[in-house]
Amino acid sequence: MVDIVRMFMDDNVIIACRTFQKEDTFSRLSSRGCSEIVIKDGANPTEVMFSGDKLKIEVSCAKTPIDTTGAGDSFNGAYLAARLHGHNIRTSVQRAQRVSSYVVMNRGALVKHEILQNAFNE
């Protein structure tokens, strides 16, 4: 069983072959025992449910992407790294948003480690 789930709204269509609203996704995943659910929706606010409490975190670093390759992976990695370092959910999402915003500004997700590290630590 998983404790943390991160989804992009388009993942719902791929997994279930139909579109779900965010509330449906929260209900479906929490009923299966997921205690921390993060739903990314592009430049729209990231929504999180943790132990039944919901947060909506605005995207403060949205940029016009050059290439979205690796955006989700970079968000996931930064989010999990922040959580493992003991950061709260809001800070973890903000760090992940900053890191992925740098990734989408480069072709092929090729960003120097130092740049991503600085974005993570801003």
N, C-alpha and C positions, 0 to 999 in steps of 0.2 A: 504494500500500500504506500502511496505517496503522501507526504505532508504538505509539500509546496507544489503548486501548479501555476505555470505562467502560460497564458494563452494570448494569441492575437485574435481579434474578432473573426478573421478569415479562417482560423483553425476550426471553428465550429462547423463551417460548411464542409471542410475536408473530413473531419471525424464523423459527423452525423449525417452528412449529405443533405443538410437543410440549415437554414439560418435560425439562430437562437438570439434572443435578446440577452443582454448582460445578466439580468435578474434570473433568467432561466439557467444560464451557465453557472452562476453562483449557487443556485438551489441544487442543480444536478450534481455538481462536484462536492459541495459540502455534505450532501446526503450520502456520499460515498466515502466520507471520512477525511476529506482534504481540509486541513485547518487554515491554510494560507493560500489564497487564490489571487493571482495578479492578472488582470486583463488589460493588454495594450490595445490601443485603437488608433494607431498612426499618430497624428498631431493632436488628436483629441485627448482629454484627460485619461490618465491611467487609473483604473479602478481596482481597489484591493478589498478583499474580505479576509479578516483575520479573527478567528475564534468568534465569528458572528458579527463583529463590528466592521463597518464599511468606511472606506476612505476614498476620496476622489482627489487625485494629485494632478494639477495642471502641468502641462508641458511648457516649461519656461525657456527651453533652448531649441525650439523647433527651427529647422533650417530647410531650405529647399534642397532636397537630396540630389546628388549626382548619380549615385548607385546604391540601391538599398541592399545589396548583397552583404550578408553578415550582420544586418541591423538587429535582428531578433537574437542571434547568438551572442552578440556583444552586450545587448541588454541583459540577457539571461546570466551571462558570466559575471557582469558587474553587480547585478542584483544579488546573486548568490554569494559573491565575494564579500559584499557589504554586510549581508546578514551573518555570514560566518565570522566576520570581524566584530560582531555585536552591535551593529547599527540598527536603529529602529526601521520600521517599514517605510515611513515617509523619506528618510534620508537615503535608504537603500534604493528606492525608486528614483529619487532625484539624481543620485550618482549614476545609476544605470541609464537614465535619460541623457545625461551629459555625455557619457561614453559613446552611446549609440549615435548621438548627434554628430560626433566627430567621424565615426565610421562611415556614415552615409555621405559624407563630403569627399570621399575618396573612391576611386574605381577599384573594384575587387576587394574591398575591405582591407586594403593595405595601408595601415596607419602605423607609424612608429610607436613602439612600446612607451616611450617617454611621454608622447602626446596623450595617449590613453591613460597613463598613470596620472598625469596632471589633471586631466578631465575628471578622473575618479576622485582625486583629492581636493578639487576646488571647493 
